[in-house]
Amino acid sequence: MNESAKRWLIFAQEDLQVAEIIFVEGLYNQVCFHAQQCVEKLLKGLIVHQGIVPPRTHSITDLLGLLPHDWFVHVQADLIDLDDYYIPTRYPDALPGTLPEGLPGRTGYRNS
């Protein structure tokens, strides 16, 4: 694996570690954000490993489209679901109605 791809994967690992730490603290909106960031950076690392310059996007759906379709077939729907968490878990005034049930909680959504 080339050095650029490795750097993406190191950053992905760091986001995963942050998500694990803050899960214990109950900051679930931040857990969802860092989980999304972890997957985004992992996919960008894999794209770089394929010799492609990753696009400047936060869309997991778009990034998956640049990789072989059979790589994530069993978890693709779950990964795409993370796209729903990028903006509404970061900003208190994010797109009204994006998460109608409220912010994420330990086992689902909690009303804010």
C-alpha positions in Angstrom: 0.0 0.0 0.0 1.4 3.4 -0.9 2.2 6.1 1.7 -0.7 8.4 0.8 -3.2 5.6 1.2 -1.6 4.6 4.5 -2.1 8.2 5.8 -5.8 8.1 5.0 -6.1 4.8 6.9 -4.3 6.2 9.9 -6.7 9.2 10.0 -9.6 6.7 9.7 -8.3 4.7 12.6 -8.0 7.9 14.7 -11.7 8.7 14.0 -12.7 5.2 15.0 -10.7 5.6 18.3 -12.5 8.9 19.0 -15.9 7.3 18.3 -15.1 4.5 20.7 -14.0 6.9 23.4 -16.9 9.3 23.2 -19.4 6.4 22.9 -18.6 5.7 26.6 -19.3 9.3 27.4 -22.7 9.2 25.7 -22.0 11.8 23.1 -23.9 9.8 20.4 -24.2 12.6 17.8 -20.4 12.9 17.9 -20.0 9.1 17.7 -22.1 9.0 14.6 -20.1 11.9 13.1 -16.7 10.2 13.8 -18.1 6.9 12.5 -19.0 8.6 9.2 -15.6 10.3 9.1 -13.9 6.9 9.7 -15.7 5.3 6.8 -15.2 8.3 4.6 -11.4 8.3 5.2 -11.1 4.5 4.9 -12.9 4.6 1.5 -10.6 7.5 0.3 -7.6 5.5 1.4 -8.8 2.6 -0.7 -9.5 4.9 -3.6 -5.9 6.3 -3.4 -4.6 2.8 -3.2 -6.4 2.1 -6.5 -4.4 5.0 -8.0 -7.3 7.4 -8.1 -7.3 10.9 -6.7 -10.2 10.9 -4.2 -12.9 13.5 -4.8 -13.5 16.3 -2.3 -16.8 14.9 -1.0 -18.1 13.7 2.2 -20.6 11.4 0.5 -20.0 7.7 1.3 -22.4 6.8 -1.5 -20.2 8.7 -4.0 -17.0 7.2 -2.7 -18.4 3.6 -2.8 -19.2 4.2 -6.5 -15.5 4.6 -7.2 -14.6 1.2 -5.7 -15.3 -2.3 -7.0 -19.0 -3.0 -6.3 -18.4 -6.4 -4.6 -16.0 -5.0 -1.9 -18.7 -3.9 0.6 -21.8 -5.7 -0.7 -22.8 -7.1 2.7 -22.5 -3.8 4.6 -23.1 -1.3 1.8 -26.6 -0.2 3.0 -25.2 0.4 6.5 -22.3 2.4 5.2 -24.6 4.5 3.0 -26.8 5.2 6.1 -23.9 7.0 7.6 -24.3 9.8 5.0 -27.5 10.8 7.0 -25.3 11.7 10.0 -22.7 13.9 8.5 -24.4 17.3 8.7 -27.1 17.0 11.3 -24.8 15.6 14.0 -22.3 18.5 13.5 -24.5 21.6 13.5 -27.4 22.5 15.8 -29.1 24.4 13.0 -28.5 21.8 10.3 -31.2 21.2 7.7 -34.5 21.2 9.7 -36.1 17.8 9.6 -33.0 15.9 8.6 -33.3 13.7 11.6 -37.0 14.0 12.5 -36.7 11.7 15.5 -34.0 13.9 17.1 -30.4 13.3 17.7 -29.0 9.7 17.9 -29.0 8.0 21.3 -27.3 4.8 22.4 -30.0 2.6 20.9 -31.6 4.9 18.3 -32.8 8.4 18.2 -33.6 10.6 21.1 -35.6 13.8 20.8 -33.7 17.0 21.3 
